[in-house]
Amino acid sequence: MSQRFRWRCYVGAYNVPFNTPGVSMLFALDSFFSRTGLSNWGFRWLHILVGIMWIGLLYYFNFVQVPAFAEFEQHDGGARARNVALDKVARRALWWFRWAAVSTFVTGILIAVLTPDYFAKENQNSGFTAISMGMLLGTIMMLNVWGVIWRHQKTVLANAVTVLGGGAANPDAAGAGRKALMASRQNAIFSISMLFFMVFKSHSPYAGGTPGGGSKGAFWLIGLIIVAVMELNALGLLPWKVAPKKGLNMMYDSVRNMLISAFGLWVIFLILSEVFLNKTS
């Protein structure tokens, strides 16, 4: 098709051929409710919206709530104040947190399913490899929310209500809180690299590269080993279990350690991307 059309943006007017890459796809978006409209616009918007809520609350828990609640015991009446805050604040935050997590996951899957040829072999370039790793990290994080964090936080919240009502404290509550903390802080550590890979697909200068099978295989092998070790540690399945200040659990002992671990993991993935994905076979 040779006809040209005229369009405007904030930097001026341009004559662009209709068959310019990306232009034909743009004009195929004939409706918000079309398949292409939903995958490239509707569900992507929702995915970002609920993702902001999920990760925002994740950071609130790890950077604000956990350190603040740890200081309650240092003040008179701190134990009761902490239980009230758990019941009235943390309970509400956890509701939005867990449903934002599953909404982010579902909208991400819908984008992949509704995008034409998303999984086609010819589209499996460096960007596809990167966002696939991001999707894996996001999936693990969502499973941590529902399978670990929320499961153990229910014990913590129930204990707070019991104690506020004058009942005896549940001796399992402290252990449940520790397990939830480890999974939550591991999610915060994963989130930095997950967000990096989500941005990678559309904005990396070499996202369109086509590395060979060996390079992609090496990227996945090293990446999966690192992710598996960190996740097993978060689940308390390594020799030091859930003990604080032991082994890899030192990643969770403070906000400082968590941030060092998060950006350390990102640096590793950045190096892996530069070495194995920044090439054309």
C-alpha positions in Angstrom: 0.0 0.0 0.0 1.7 3.2 -1.1 -0.7 5.9 0.1 0.6 8.3 2.7 -1.1 10.0 5.6 -0.4 13.0 7.7 -0.3 12.8 11.5 0.7 15.2 14.2 2.6 14.9 17.4 4.1 17.5 19.8 7.2 18.0 17.8 5.6 18.7 14.4 3.8 17.2 11.5 5.2 14.3 9.4 4.3 12.4 6.2 4.7 8.7 7.0 4.1 5.7 4.6 1.2 3.5 5.7 3.4 0.5 5.6 6.0 2.0 8.0 6.8 -0.7 10.7 4.4 -0.2 13.6 2.0 2.2 11.6 -0.1 -0.6 10.1 -0.5 -2.2 13.6 -1.4 1.2 15.0 -4.2 1.7 12.6 -5.4 -1.9 13.1 -6.4 -0.8 16.6 -9.9 0.0 15.4 -11.4 -0.5 18.9 -10.4 -0.6 22.5 -12.4 -3.9 22.7 -10.7 -5.5 19.7 -8.2 -8.3 20.3 -5.3 -6.1 19.4 -6.7 -3.2 21.3 -7.1 -5.2 24.5 -3.7 -6.8 24.3 -1.7 -3.7 23.3 -3.8 -1.1 25.2 -6.5 -2.2 27.5 -5.0 -5.1 29.5 -1.5 -3.5 29.3 -2.9 -0.4 31.0 -4.6 -2.5 33.6 -1.5 -4.6 34.0 0.6 -1.5 34.8 -2.2 -0.1 37.1 -2.6 -3.1 39.3 1.2 -3.8 39.1 1.9 -0.3 40.6 -0.5 -1.2 43.5 1.1 -4.6 44.1 4.7 -3.5 44.0 3.9 -0.2 45.9 2.4 -2.2 48.7 5.2 -4.7 48.6 7.6 -1.8 49.2 5.4 -0.3 51.9 5.5 -3.5 53.8 9.2 -4.0 53.6 10.5 -0.4 53.8 7.9 1.1 56.2 5.7 -1.3 58.1 8.2 -4.0 59.1 10.8 -1.6 60.5 8.1 0.6 62.2 6.3 -2.4 63.8 9.6 -3.7 65.1 10.0 -0.5 67.1 6.6 -0.8 68.8 7.9 -3.0 71.5 10.3 -0.3 72.6 7.4 1.9 73.9 4.9 1.6 76.6 1.8 -0.1 75.3 3.7 -0.9 72.1 2.6 -4.5 72.0 -1.1 -3.6 72.0 -0.6 -0.7 69.5 1.2 -3.2 67.2 -1.7 -5.7 67.4 -4.2 -2.9 66.7 -2.2 -1.8 63.7 -2.0 -5.3 62.5 -5.7 -5.8 62.7 -6.8 -2.4 61.4 -4.0 -1.4 58.9 -2.1 -4.5 57.9 -5.3 -6.5 57.3 -6.6 -3.9 54.8 -3.2 -3.5 53.1 -2.9 -7.3 52.7 -6.3 -7.5 51.0 -5.3 -5.0 48.4 -1.8 -6.5 48.2 -2.9 -10.1 47.4 -5.6 -9.2 45.0 -3.3 -6.7 43.2 -0.8 -9.5 42.8 -3.2 -11.9 41.2 -4.7 -9.2 39.0 -1.2 -8.3 37.8 -0.6 -12.0 37.0 -3.9 -12.5 35.2 -3.6 -9.3 33.1 -0.1 -10.3 32.1 -1.2 -13.7 30.9 -4.1 -12.1 29.0 -1.6 -9.8 27.2 0.5 -12.8 26.2 -2.5 -14.9 25.0 -4.3 -12.1 23.1 -1.2 -10.7 21.4 -1.0 -12.3 17.9 2.0 -14.5 17.4 3.3 -13.6 20.9 5.0 -17.1 21.2 5.9 -17.5 17.5 9.4 -18.7 17.0 10.4 -15.8 14.8 9.5 -13.4 17.7 11.7 -15.1 20.3 14.5 -12.6 20.3 16.5 -11.1 23.2 13.4 -9.1 24.2 11.3 -12.2 24.4 13.9 -14.0 26.4 14.2 -11.1 28.8 10.4 -10.6 29.4 10.0 -14.4 29.8 12.5 -14.2 32.7 10.5 -11.3 34.0 7.3 -13.2 33.8 8.9 -16.2 35.6 10.0 -13.9 38.5 6.6 -12.3 38.6 4.9 -15.7 38.7 7.1 -16.8 41.6 6.4 -13.6 43.4 2.6 -14.0 43.0 2.9 -17.6 44.3 4.8 -16.4 47.2 2.1 -13.9 48.0 -0.7 -16.5 48.0 1.2 -19.6 49.0 3.5 -18.2 51.7 2.9 -14.6 52.8 -0.9 -14.6 53.0 -1.0 -18.2 54.4 1.2 -17.2 57.3 -0.1 -13.7 57.8 -3.5 -15.2 58.5 -2.0 -16.8 61.6 -0.4 -13.5 62.6 -3.7 -11.5 62.1 -5.7 -14.1 64.0 -3.3 -14.0 66.9 -3.6 -10.1 67.0 -7.4 -10.4 67.3 -7.1 -13.1 70.0 -4.6 -11.1 72.1 -6.7 -7.9 71.7 -9.7 -9.8 73.0 -7.8 -10.9 76.1 -6.9 -14.4 74.9 -3.6 -16.2 75.0 -1.0 -15.5 72.3 -0.5 -18.2 69.7 3.0 -19.5 70.1 3.1 -20.2 66.3 2.5 -16.6 65.4 6.1 -15.5 65.6 7.3 -18.3 63.4 4.6 -17.6 60.9 5.5 -13.9 60.8 9.2 -14.8 60.2 8.3 -17.1 57.2 6.0 -14.4 55.8 8.8 -11.8 56.2 11.3 -14.0 54.4 9.0 -14.5 51.4 8.1 -10.8 51.3 11.7 -9.6 51.4 12.6 -12.2 48.7 9.8 -10.8 46.5 11.2 -7.3 47.0 14.6 -8.6 46.0 13.2 -10.2 42.9 11.1 -7.1 42.0 14.1 -5.0 40.9 15.2 -7.5 38.3 11.6 -8.3 37.3 10.9 -4.7 36.5 14.2 -4.5 34.6 13.2 -7.3 32.3 9.7 -5.9 31.8 11.2 -2.6 30.6 13.9 -4.5 28.6 11.6 -5.8 25.9 10.4 -2.4 24.7 13.4 -0.2 25.6 16.6 -2.2 25.5 18.8 -1.2 22.5 19.4 -4.9 21.8 16.0 -6.3 22.6 15.6 -7.2 18.9 18.8 -9.2 18.8 18.7 -12.9 18.0 21.2 -14.7 20.1 21.9 -18.4 19.3 20.4 -21.3 21.2 23.7 -21.7 23.2 23.7 -18.1 24.4 20.0 -18.2 25.4 20.6 -21.6 27.1 23.5 -20.3 29.1 21.4 -17.2 30.2 18.5 -19.4 31.3 20.7 -22.0 33.0 22.6 -19.5 35.1 19.5 -17.4 35.8 17.4 -20.4 36.8 20.0 -21.7 39.2 20.3 -18.3 40.9 16.5 -17.8 41.2 16.0 -21.4 42.4 18.6 -21.0 45.2 17.2 -17.7 46.4 13.6 -19.0 46.3 14.5 -22.2 48.2 16.2 -20.0 50.8 13.1 -17.8 51.1 11.0 -20.9 51.7 13.4 -22.0 54.5 14.5 -25.1 52.7 18.3 -24.6 52.9 20.4 -25.8 55.8 19.9 -22.7 58.0 16.1 -22.9 57.6 14.5 -19.7 58.9 17.2 -18.7 61.4 18.1 -15.0 61.2 21.6 -13.9 60.5 22.5 -17.3 59.1 23.6 -18.1 55.5 21.6 -16.4 52.8 19.0 -15.4 55.4 21.2 -12.3 56.1 19.6 -10.9 53.0 16.4 -10.4 55.0 17.9 -9.1 58.3 17.6 -5.4 57.4 16.3 -3.0 54.7 19.9 -2.3 53.9 20.8 -5.9 53.3 17.6 -6.4 51.2 18.5 -3.5 48.9 22.1 -4.7 48.5 20.8 -8.1 47.6 18.2 -6.7 45.2 20.6 -4.6 43.3 23.3 -7.3 43.5 20.9 -9.7 41.7 20.1 -7.0 39.2 23.8 -6.5 38.4 24.2 -10.2 37.8 21.2 -10.3 35.4 22.5 -7.1 33.7 25.9 -8.9 33.1 24.1 -12.0 31.9 22.1 -9.9 29.5 25.1 -8.1 28.2 27.1 -11.3 27.7 24.4 -13.6 26.3 21.6 -11.5 24.9 23.5 -8.6 23.3 24.3 -10.4 20.1 22.9 -11.6 16.8 23.4 -15.2 15.7 
